[in-house]
């Protein structure tokens, strides 16, 4: 998991999206909302979110017709992310 996370964090946008959730751990937002926070294209942000959902770093929840995303509550994953964020 750590190796996969390191690999996707080489992408600047993915790092920015993860940093947003890492710094705002109680935040829940849509791909459009996250794209506004990181000032990037919604489709590119959606792609980064999808990669992070696959790794379990970000959780996806459907709210009607909209998907909401939030930072994981898995303590092991949070520990790995914390160690990697210190290197970023």
C-alpha positions in Angstrom: 0.0 0.0 0.0 2.8 2.4 0.9 4.6 1.7 -2.4 1.4 2.3 -4.4 0.7 5.5 -2.5 4.2 6.8 -3.1 3.8 6.1 -6.8 0.6 8.1 -7.1 2.0 10.9 -5.0 4.5 11.6 -7.7 1.6 13.3 -9.5 1.4 17.0 -8.4 -2.4 17.1 -8.5 -2.8 13.9 -6.5 -0.5 15.3 -3.9 -2.5 18.5 -3.7 -5.8 16.6 -3.4 -4.4 14.4 -0.7 -2.9 17.4 1.1 -6.4 19.0 1.1 -8.0 16.0 2.8 -5.0 15.5 5.1 -5.2 19.1 6.3 -9.1 19.0 6.5 -9.7 15.5 7.8 -13.4 16.2 8.7 -14.2 17.7 5.3 -16.6 16.0 2.9 -16.8 17.4 -0.6 -17.7 16.6 -4.2 -15.2 16.4 -7.0 -16.3 19.8 -8.1 -15.8 21.2 -4.7 -12.3 19.7 -4.3 -11.4 21.0 -7.8 -12.3 24.5 -6.6 -10.1 24.1 -3.5 -7.1 22.9 -5.5 -7.8 25.2 -8.5 -7.7 22.4 -11.2 -10.0 20.8 -13.7 -12.8 18.8 -12.3 -12.2 15.8 -14.5 -8.5 15.6 -13.5 -9.5 15.9 -9.9 -12.0 13.1 -10.3 -9.3 10.9 -11.7 -7.1 11.6 -8.7 -9.9 10.9 -6.3 -10.7 7.6 -8.1 -7.0 6.5 -7.6 -7.1 7.4 -3.9 -10.5 5.7 -3.4 -8.9 2.5 -4.9 -6.1 2.7 -2.3 -8.5 3.4 0.5 -7.0 6.8 1.3 -10.2 8.6 0.4 -13.7 7.2 0.9 -16.6 7.8 -1.5 -20.2 8.2 -0.4 -23.2 8.8 -2.6 -25.4 11.7 -1.5 -28.3 11.5 -3.9 -27.0 12.1 -7.4 -23.7 13.5 -6.1 -20.7 11.6 -4.7 -19.0 13.0 -1.6 -15.4 12.3 -0.7 -13.7 12.3 2.6 -10.4 11.3 4.2 -10.1 7.7 5.4 -10.8 6.7 9.0 -8.6 3.6 8.7 -5.9 4.2 11.3 -3.2 2.1 9.5 -3.7 4.0 6.3 -3.7 7.3 8.2 -0.4 6.4 9.7 1.1 5.6 6.3 -0.2 8.9 4.8 1.2 10.8 7.8 4.7 9.4 7.3 4.5 10.2 3.5 3.2 13.7 4.0 6.2 14.6 6.1 8.3 13.7 3.1 6.2 15.9 0.7 
